[in-house]
Amino acid sequence: MLGNIVLLIVNVVLGFITVMLLARFFLQWLRLPFRNQVGQFVLSTTDWLVRPLRRVVPGLFGLDLASLLPAWVAQTLYVFIELSLRGVPFDGGAAGVLLGLWGLGVVELLRMAIYLVFAVVLISAVLSWVSPHAPAAPLFHGFAAPFLRPFRRIVPMIANVDLSPLVLLLVLQIVLVVVSSLRANFIPLLVAG
C-alpha cells in the first residue's frame, strides 16, 4: 500500500512537470504567445529548469530541446521508480536496462503529449461552443488548430457545427492505443531472458 501511495505522488509530481514542459515545447513550436495567464503559468513552472538547460542544450530546427529533454528524463525516471516499486528485476545488462528505460521514457512522453493534445482540443471545442470570447480561447484555438487542420479539410461542417474535433479525438484515442502497446516491446530489454 505504501508503494502505491509513493507511486501516486511521484506520478502526480513528475506528470505535472512533464505536462508543463510539453506545453512549453508546443507553445514555442507553434509560435503561440506567452502573454496570457496560461502561458505565464507554464513559464513560471518551467523556467527554473529550462533556462539553465538552454546554456548546454541547443534548439534543433526551431524545436526547444531544453523543454523536451527534461520532460523525457522525468518520464524515464517515473518508469524506473514504477518498475522498481513493482519489483521488476533489472538484470538485462546495463546497456539493455538503459535502452529499455529510455525507450519506455519515450513511450510515456508520447503518451503524455497525446493526452495534452487531447485535452487542449477538447477545451478548445468546449470554449468555441460555450464561451468563444474567453481570454484563454485564442491560445487554446491556436494550439488545437494545426492538429485540426487536416481533419477540417476532410470532415464537412454540418449545420455550422465543426465535427473535426470529434474525429481528431477518435484518431488520438487510436494512436494512444498503438503507443501504449509499444511499452511491451521494451520490457524484455530490462530483464534477462
SULZIRA-V704848 format. One record per backbone hydrogen bond with DSSP energy under -1.0 kcal/mol. NH is the residue of the N-H (numbers start at 1). CO is the residue of the C=O. E is the energy in kcal/mol with one decimal. If there is no record, write none. Layout:
# SULZIRA-V704848
nh:co:e
NH:CO:E
NH:CO:E
This chain:
# SULZIRA-V704848
nh:co:e
5:1:-1.9
6:2:-2.6
7:3:-2.5
8:4:-2.2
9:5:-2.3
10:6:-2.8
11:7:-2.6
12:8:-2.4
13:9:-2.6
14:10:-2.8
15:11:-2.2
16:12:-2.3
17:13:-2.2
18:14:-2.4
19:15:-2.7
20:16:-2.4
21:17:-2.4
22:18:-2.8
23:19:-2.6
24:20:-2.3
25:21:-2.4
26:22:-2.9
27:23:-2.8
28:24:-2.3
29:25:-2.6
30:26:-2.8
32:27:-2.8
36:34:-1.9
40:36:-2.7
41:37:-2.2
42:38:-2.4
43:39:-2.5
44:40:-2.7
45:41:-2.0
47:43:-2.4
49:46:-1.5
50:46:-2.8
51:47:-1.7
53:49:-1.2
54:50:-1.9
55:52:-1.1
56:53:-1.5
57:53:-3.1
60:63:-1.8
63:60:-1.8
65:63:-1.4
67:64:-1.3
68:64:-1.6
69:65:-2.8
72:68:-2.1
73:69:-2.4
74:70:-2.6
75:71:-2.0
76:72:-2.4
77:73:-2.7
78:74:-2.1
79:75:-2.3
80:76:-2.3
81:77:-2.6
82:78:-3.0
83:79:-2.8
84:80:-2.3
85:81:-2.6
86:82:-1.5
87:84:-1.3
88:83:-2.5
91:89:-1.6
92:190:-1.7
97:93:-2.8
98:94:-2.5
99:95:-2.7
100:96:-2.7
101:97:-2.9
102:98:-2.8
103:99:-2.7
104:100:-2.6
105:101:-2.3
106:102:-2.1
107:103:-2.3
108:104:-2.6
109:105:-2.3
110:106:-2.7
111:107:-2.3
112:108:-2.4
113:109:-2.4
114:110:-2.4
115:111:-2.3
116:112:-2.3
117:113:-2.5
118:114:-2.8
119:115:-2.6
120:116:-2.6
121:117:-2.7
122:118:-2.2
123:119:-2.8
124:120:-2.8
125:121:-2.4
126:122:-2.4
127:123:-2.9
128:124:-2.2
129:125:-1.3
130:126:-3.0
131:127:-1.2
134:131:-1.7
137:134:-1.2
140:136:-2.0
141:137:-2.9
142:138:-2.5
143:139:-2.1
144:140:-2.4
145:141:-2.3
148:144:-2.0
149:145:-2.4
152:148:-2.2
153:149:-1.2
155:151:-3.3
158:161:-2.1
161:158:-1.1
167:163:-1.7
168:164:-2.7
169:165:-2.6
170:166:-1.8
171:167:-2.4
172:168:-2.9
173:169:-1.9
174:170:-2.0
175:171:-2.7
176:172:-2.4
177:173:-1.9
178:174:-2.1
179:175:-3.0
180:176:-2.6
181:177:-1.6
183:180:-1.0
185:182:-1.4
186:183:-1.4
190:187:-1.5
191:187:-1.1
